[in-house]
Amino acid sequence: MGVHISKELRRFNYLLGETDGVYHEMAVRMGLSDSVMKILYSLCGEDESCPLQTVIRQSGTSKQTINSALRRLEGEGIVRLEPGRGRGKNVRLTEKGWALAERTVIPLMKLEDEIYSSWSREDVRKNLELAERFLAALREKTKQTER
């Protein structure tokens, strides 16, 4: 008694799952947990510190999981937690953290950038536009179901 969903949605979900699987395999090869890889990835896009809330949002992982991973990374001297705005905290990679990122997530980011660079500007624009439209619609529809 399954729910009928379109072939396109099934394919979209399949592709999301496969993409997640590739990132998980990369994390394993790098010797990182998925959450640590996502934290490093978020922080490498920042020149300085990054608000903790941004790291949580960009990771797509629960606050508890990110906080636990951050405590472990802080204990290993890879990140430093600093006071942020109000009661917020900022996260910053240490020198040791940047060295780890250089060996792990930065080569992955370069590989991803290489893929996007090989696409036409129109394909990149279209891909990003459709992803943004889907995300906005999904957010709106899920808000409506909360009522």
C-alpha angles and dihedrals in degrees: 000000000000129000115255112239127170123263088242093057090047089052092046091052091046091053092048090051093047091048091050088049092054091051091048091051090050091051090051091049089050091050091243133125115241091251094051091048090051092049093050090046092053093047095047090064089062127075094206132006125334127215111255090231090058091052090050093047095046093047096057086216129120120274090239093053093048093046091050092049091046092053089052092047091047090052089052091050094245098117136022123212114217135181112274135183114324108328092341127113132221126215123216131183114237123218087268089050093053090050090053091047091050089057096043128017101020093064087049091051090050090050091051091048090050090055093050090045090056091058124083116260088246093054091049091048092048093047093051094043093052093045090051092047092050092048093048092048092046091051092049095047093047090051088055092053092054091070 
